[in-house]
């Protein structure tokens, strides 16, 4: 959460280049998660923080397949740079700052 403001500073450049910045929430994987109410809770949270970000809610059914597909280690946060062909071209395990997000975007856009 702490790094989201800096990630979102890079998002307008991504959008201008035709790329998307998408969040992925593990909140449904937490014991006792409110599966019915989580989408509304997430939308309210994003609005309250003024975060302009689409968020996918990771759930139990796709947990293993997504981890395998993207070789996710379980480190949170994790930022992936995915190119227009769907290939992971760079990744950041753990926190990052704006400069690193710019590098990841450049990799995704093929501008490295």
N, C-alpha and C positions, 0 to 999 in steps of 0.2 A: 504494500500500500504506500509506503514512504516514497517509492520511486515513481509512482504514477504521474504526479505533476510534471516531472521532467520528461517522461515518455510522451505525455500529451502535448508537450511543447514541440515535439518532433512530428506529431500526427498531421498538422496542416501541410507540411512539405510532402509527407507520404501521400496524402489525399490528392494534392496537386499533381503528383506524378502517377496517379491512378492506382496507388497501393492502399491497402487497408491496415489499420492497427486494430487488433482484436484482443480483448482480454479473455482469459479462460479461468473460470472460478471452480475451485475444488470444494466449495461450501456444501454441496450435496453429499460429499463423502464423509462429512463430520457426523458422528453418531447423534441421533436425535434431530437431524435436519428436517425442517418443514418443507417437504417437497412441493406441496401445493402452494405455499406462500412465498417461497424463495424468489421466484421471478419478480413479484411485486416488491419484495424487500430490496432486491438488487436494484431495480429501477429507481426506487425512492432514494437509496443510498447514492447512486450515481448522480441523480438530480440535485440532492442536497450538497454534494461535493462539487457540483458543476463539472463533472467529468464527462466529456463527449466521447464515449467509448462504447462500442458494441461488446457485450460479454456473452460468451457461451458458457452454459452451466454444465460442467463435467458431471456425468452421473455414473452410477454403478455399472450400467450395461455397456458403456463404451470406455470405461477406465483402462482395462488391459489393452484393448486394441489401439487406443490413442497413444498410450505409453510406448507400445511396441512400434507403431508407425513412425513416431518422432524420436525414438530412442531417449525417452525421458527418464532421468535418473531418480526423480522424486525430489530433487532440490527445488525449493521455492524461495524466491521467485526464479523463474526460468523465462528467458526471452529468446524466441526463435526468429531468425530472418529467413523467410521462405521466398524463393524467386517465383517468377511468373509461370514456371513449369512445375511448381509444387515441391521443389527440392529445398531442403534445409541447407543454406549456404553459409550460415554462421549461427552461433548460439552464445548466450551469456548465462552461465549458471551462477545464481546469486545476484545480488544487487548490482545495479548499473547507474550511470549518470547520463546526463544529456549528451555528452560527447560520445559515449559508448553507444547510445541509441542512434545517434547520427551515423556511426560506423555500421551498425546493423542495418539501418535503412539503406545506406549506400551498397552494402552487400546484396540486399534483396533486389535492389534496382539494377544491379550489375555495374555500379559506378565505382568500384574499388580499383 
